[in-house]
């Protein structure tokens, strides 16, 4: 096999359709956890929660409505972004880590950079079409507030400079911050995996150190025309690397810790405490229950730099979820969860579609008085469209795979026939 074959060879990793596996419990009575062992079943839990994260991101990008109260951010410190970045780190490390072990550093790096290029191209197309969508609506309805609300006024004033800044990932309209973060994190994945081949725990320790230095010395990436990145890569790398660490055997080593009743009760206590705190955000009459010293210590709970309280909240959610949702849970085969799983298997396409649908929903809700009923209809319609698109992508991929298999079989038979003459 040539070097080029190794690079363009089986589609891998950061790809939403990458094949992920799980392993049986590490020990008798242990909680099932995700690991790097390969078995015959796809790890549907990752697809399920990545799909759920995409739905929640879409709902959170809409104006507040009834269904907004069903998203995670209303009941704790973390939200769907943490889920998405963790699973992205896990899946990328799982598949590309295997490629690095089997094909070597150069081939694995080339495949990772090839995937980074695909995500970058998707981001550029998303940026272009999203700008066209906003500009058309703002012009057609003579409402410049859409341009201001979606953060594209600078593009309309200086399109030449702004496009260059957009290509450099420094200018982004509203709701387009996740993909640039993912691109930057994936660019450093070869270095992360190379370190993990040497010492996985040391790599995680270095990630924690970078996170601490970021907070201590206020490291950040600047945005255009002013401000900083909405998701600071120097801080959010911790969640991505933690996901990679879990995929490279860390989750298996944590199995006993996750199986401990003490871990479960600590996690539940923290989730309940976080819920009580968030209640004071929406019910000011309960604010008297928050001691002043606690508020001064806790606030602000920064999302840009991944506040440690947000990270801890995600860890608590993950610990409880792994405890009560085993790999062989029958519900994963339920047709009711199939739309979520399919969305998770095509996360890049569905995320891009969700950005378009979120602005379309924002426009409909702003121009049409309909109250809570219209809000619910718009939200559910967007989810149905995303699920339908995911089904279509899955059907197309399955058909293409079957066609390729038939073609390969035909060529193989022809070769055998030729060889027998």
C-alpha positions in Angstrom: 0.0 0.0 0.0 1.4 3.4 -1.0 1.6 6.5 1.3 -1.3 8.1 -0.7 -3.4 5.0 -0.1 -2.8 5.2 3.6 -3.9 8.8 3.7 -7.0 8.4 1.6 -7.8 5.0 2.9 -10.8 4.1 5.1 -12.6 7.3 6.3 -11.7 7.9 9.9 -12.3 9.7 12.8 -13.4 13.1 13.4 -15.9 12.0 10.8 -19.3 11.8 12.3 -19.7 8.4 10.6 -16.6 6.9 12.1 -17.2 3.5 13.6 -16.9 3.6 17.3 -16.8 0.6 19.6 -17.2 -0.2 23.3 -16.0 -3.0 25.5 -17.7 -5.2 28.1 -17.4 -4.2 31.8 -13.8 -4.2 32.9 -14.5 -6.4 35.9 -17.4 -8.3 37.4 -19.9 -5.9 38.8 -18.2 -2.9 37.2 -20.0 -0.1 35.5 -19.9 -0.4 31.7 -17.6 2.3 30.4 -16.3 3.3 27.0 -12.9 2.0 26.0 -10.6 1.4 23.1 -11.3 -2.3 22.6 -13.0 -3.3 19.4 -16.0 -5.6 19.3 -18.7 -6.1 16.7 -21.2 -3.5 17.8 -21.2 0.2 17.2 -21.2 2.3 20.3 -24.6 3.9 20.0 -24.4 5.8 23.2 -21.9 8.2 21.7 -24.2 8.7 18.6 -27.2 9.2 20.9 -25.7 11.9 23.0 -24.0 13.7 20.1 -27.4 13.8 18.4 -29.0 15.0 21.6 -26.3 17.8 21.8 -27.1 18.9 18.3 -30.8 19.1 19.1 -30.1 21.1 22.2 -27.8 23.5 20.4 -30.4 24.1 17.8 -33.1 24.8 20.5 -30.7 27.1 22.5 -30.0 29.1 19.3 -33.7 29.9 18.9 -35.4 32.8 20.9 -36.6 31.6 24.3 -39.7 29.5 24.1 -41.5 26.7 25.9 -39.1 23.9 24.6 -36.1 26.0 25.7 -36.9 25.0 29.2 -36.1 21.4 28.3 -32.4 22.1 27.5 -29.6 21.4 30.0 -28.5 25.0 30.5 -31.6 25.7 32.5 -30.9 23.1 35.1 -27.2 23.3 35.7 -23.9 25.0 34.9 -23.0 23.1 31.7 -24.9 22.7 28.4 -24.8 20.8 25.1 -21.5 22.3 24.0 -19.6 20.3 26.7 -21.2 17.1 25.5 -20.4 17.9 21.9 -16.7 18.7 22.5 -16.1 15.7 24.8 -17.6 13.3 22.4 -15.6 14.9 19.5 -12.4 14.4 21.4 -13.4 10.8 22.3 -14.3 9.8 18.7 -11.4 11.5 17.1 -8.8 9.9 19.5 -10.5 6.5 19.2 -10.2 6.2 15.4 -7.1 8.3 14.7 -5.4 6.8 17.7 -5.8 3.4 16.1 -4.5 4.8 12.8 -1.5 6.2 14.6 -0.7 2.8 16.2 -1.3 0.8 13.0 -0.1 3.2 10.2 2.3 5.5 12.0 2.5 9.2 12.9 2.9 10.5 9.3 -0.1 8.7 7.9 -2.3 9.4 10.9 -1.3 13.1 10.8 -2.1 13.3 7.1 -5.6 11.8 7.7 -6.3 14.2 10.6 -5.3 17.2 8.5 -7.4 15.9 5.7 -10.4 15.8 8.1 -9.5 19.3 9.4 -9.6 20.5 5.8 -13.0 19.0 5.3 -14.4 20.7 8.4 -12.7 24.0 7.4 -14.4 23.9 3.9 -17.7 23.1 5.6 -17.2 26.1 7.8 -16.4 28.4 4.9 -19.5 27.2 2.9 -21.6 27.6 6.1 -20.3 31.1 6.6 -21.0 32.1 3.0 -24.5 30.7 2.8 -25.4 31.9 6.3 -24.3 35.5 5.3 -26.5 35.2 2.1 -29.4 34.0 4.2 -29.2 36.9 6.7 -28.5 39.6 4.0 -31.5 38.4 1.9 -33.9 38.5 4.9 -32.6 41.9 6.1 -32.9 43.4 2.7 -36.2 41.8 1.7 -37.9 42.9 4.9 -36.1 46.2 5.2 -35.0 45.3 8.7 -31.3 46.0 9.4 -31.7 44.7 12.9 -31.2 41.2 11.6 -27.7 42.1 10.4 -26.9 43.7 13.8 -28.4 40.8 15.8 -26.5 38.2 13.8 -23.2 40.1 14.0 -22.6 40.8 10.3 -22.7 44.6 10.3 -18.9 44.7 9.9 -19.1 42.4 6.9 -21.6 44.8 5.2 -19.3 47.8 6.0 -16.0 46.2 5.0 -16.6 42.9 3.1 -13.1 42.6 1.7 -11.4 42.8 5.1 -14.1 40.8 6.8 -13.9 37.9 4.4 -10.1 37.5 5.0 -10.7 37.6 8.7 -13.4 35.0 8.3 -11.0 32.7 6.4 -8.6 33.1 9.3 -11.4 32.1 11.7 -11.3 35.4 13.5 -14.7 36.7 12.2 -17.8 34.7 12.9 -21.5 35.6 12.9 -23.6 34.6 15.8 -24.0 30.8 16.4 -20.9 29.9 14.3 -18.4 29.5 17.1 -18.3 25.7 17.6 -16.7 24.7 14.2 -13.7 27.1 14.5 -13.0 25.7 18.0 -13.3 22.1 16.7 -10.9 22.9 13.8 -8.2 24.3 16.1 -8.5 21.4 18.5 -8.3 18.8 15.6 -5.2 20.6 14.3 -3.4 19.7 17.5 -4.7 16.1 17.7 -1.6 14.6 16.1 0.6 16.1 18.8 -2.0 15.0 21.5 -2.1 11.4 20.2 1.7 11.3 19.9 2.0 12.2 23.5 -0.6 9.7 24.5 1.4 6.9 22.8 4.1 7.8 25.3 2.1 8.6 28.5 -1.7 9.1 28.5 -1.8 10.4 32.0 1.1 12.8 31.5 -0.8 14.2 28.4 -3.9 14.8 30.5 -1.7 16.4 33.2 -0.2 18.8 30.6 -3.7 19.7 29.4 -4.7 20.5 33.0 -1.6 22.6 33.3 -2.4 24.6 30.2 -5.9 25.1 31.5 -4.5 26.5 34.7 -2.0 28.7 32.9 -4.9 30.1 30.8 -6.8 31.2 33.8 -3.7 32.5 35.6 -2.3 34.5 32.7 -5.5 35.2 30.7 -4.5 33.5 27.5 -6.9 33.9 24.6 -7.3 34.3 20.9 -8.5 37.6 19.6 -11.6 38.0 17.4 -12.4 40.5 14.6 -13.2 43.3 14.9 -12.8 43.2 18.7 -13.2 40.9 21.6 -12.1 37.3 22.0 -13.2 33.8 20.8 -16.5 32.8 22.3 -14.9 29.4 23.1 -11.3 29.9 24.2 -9.3 26.9 22.7 -6.7 27.2 25.4 -9.4 26.3 28.0 -11.8 24.1 26.0 -8.9 21.8 25.0 -9.2 20.3 28.5 -12.5 18.8 27.7 -11.3 17.6 24.2 -8.2 16.0 25.7 -10.2 14.5 28.5 -12.4 12.8 25.9 -9.3 11.6 24.1 -7.8 10.3 27.3 -11.0 8.3 28.0 -10.8 6.8 24.5 -7.2 5.8 25.0 -7.9 3.7 28.1 -8.6 6.3 30.8 -12.3 5.3 31.0 -11.5 1.7 31.6 -9.1 2.6 34.4 -11.8 4.7 36.0 -14.3 1.9 35.9 -14.0 1.1 39.7 -14.2 4.8 40.6 -17.4 5.1 38.5 -18.8 2.0 40.1 -18.4 3.4 43.6 -21.6 4.5 45.4 -19.6 7.4 46.8 -19.0 8.7 43.3 -22.6 8.4 42.5 -23.8 10.3 45.6 -21.2 13.0 45.2 -22.3 13.5 41.5 -26.0 13.6 42.4 -25.4 16.0 45.3 -23.5 18.3 43.0 -26.1 18.2 40.2 -28.8 19.0 42.8 -26.8 21.9 44.2 -26.2 23.3 40.7 -30.0 23.0 40.0 -30.8 25.0 43.1 -28.3 27.7 42.1 -29.8 28.0 38.6 -33.3 28.3 40.1 -32.2 31.6 41.7 -31.4 32.9 38.1 -35.0 32.5 37.0 -36.8 33.1 40.3 -35.2 36.2 41.9 -37.4 35.8 44.9 -35.2 32.8 45.9 -31.9 34.8 45.7 -32.0 35.3 49.4 -31.1 31.6 49.8 -27.6 32.3 48.2 -25.1 33.5 50.7 -23.2 36.6 49.6 -19.8 34.9 50.1 -20.8 32.0 47.9 -22.0 34.3 45.1 -18.7 36.3 45.2 -16.7 33.0 45.0 -18.8 31.4 42.3 -19.7 34.2 39.9 -19.2 34.7 37.0 -19.5 31.1 35.8 -17.6 31.7 32.6 -18.4 29.8 29.5 -15.7 31.3 27.3 -12.9 29.9 29.5 -14.8 26.8 30.5 -15.3 27.6 34.2 -14.2 24.7 36.5 -17.8 24.6 37.8 -19.0 23.9 34.3 -16.4 21.2 33.8 -17.3 19.6 37.1 -21.0 19.7 36.2 -20.3 17.9 33.0 -18.3 15.2 34.9 -21.1 14.7 37.3 -23.6 14.3 34.5 -21.3 11.9 32.7 -20.8 9.8 35.8 -24.5 9.4 36.5 -25.2 8.7 32.8 -22.6 6.0 32.5 -23.9 4.4 35.7 -27.5 4.1 34.6 -27.1 3.8 30.8 -25.2 0.6 30.0 -24.0 -0.3 26.5 -26.5 -3.0 26.1 -29.5 -0.9 27.1 -32.5 -2.0 25.0 -33.6 1.5 24.4 -30.7 2.2 22.1 -32.5 0.0 19.6 -35.8 1.8 20.0 -37.2 3.5 16.9 -38.0 6.5 19.1 -34.3 7.1 19.6 -33.3 6.4 16.1 -33.6 10.0 14.9 -31.2 11.1 17.7 -28.7 8.4 16.8 -28.8 9.2 13.1 -28.2 12.9 13.8 -25.3 11.9 15.9 -23.8 9.8 13.1 -23.9 12.8 10.7 -23.0 15.5 13.2 -21.1 17.9 10.8 -23.9 18.0 8.3 -26.6 18.3 10.9 -24.8 21.0 12.8 -24.5 23.1 9.7 -28.2 22.5 8.9 -29.1 23.5 12.5 -27.4 26.9 12.1 -29.6 27.7 9.0 -32.7 26.4 10.7 -32.1 28.4 13.8 -31.9 31.7 11.9 -35.0 30.7 9.8 -36.8 30.0 13.1 -35.6 33.3 14.6 -36.9 35.1 11.5 -40.3 33.4 11.6 -40.8 34.0 15.3 -39.8 37.7 14.9 -42.1 38.4 12.0 -45.1 36.3 12.9 -47.0 36.7 16.2 -48.0 33.3 17.4 -47.1 32.9 21.0 -46.0 29.7 22.7 -47.8 27.5 20.1 -45.8 28.9 17.2 -42.6 28.6 19.1 -43.3 24.9 19.7 -44.2 24.3 16.1 -41.0 26.1 14.8 -38.8 24.1 17.2 -40.4 20.7 16.5 -40.4 21.4 12.7 -36.6 22.2 12.9 -36.0 18.9 14.8 -38.0 16.9 12.2 -36.1 18.5 9.3 -32.8 17.7 11.0 -33.9 14.1 11.6 -35.2 13.7 8.1 -31.9 15.0 6.7 -29.9 12.6 8.9 -32.1 9.7 7.7 -31.4 10.8 4.1 -27.7 11.0 4.6 -27.7 7.5 6.2 -29.8 6.1 3.4 -27.5 7.6 0.8 -24.3 6.3 2.6 -25.8 2.8 2.9 -26.8 2.8 -0.8 -23.3 4.0 -1.8 -21.6 1.3 0.4 -23.8 -1.4 -1.2 -23.0 -0.2 -4.7 -19.3 -0.1 -3.9 -19.5 -3.6 -2.5 -21.2 -4.9 -5.6 -18.7 -3.1 -7.9 -15.8 -4.6 -5.9 -17.3 -8.0 -6.1 -17.8 -7.7 -9.9 -14.2 -6.6 -10.4 -13.0 -9.4 -8.2 -15.0 -12.0 -10.2 -13.6 -10.6 -13.4 -10.1 -10.8 -12.1 -10.6 -14.4 -11.1 -12.0 -15.2 -14.5 -9.1 -13.5 -16.2 -6.7 -15.4 -14.0 -8.2 -18.7 -14.9 -7.7 -18.2 -18.7 
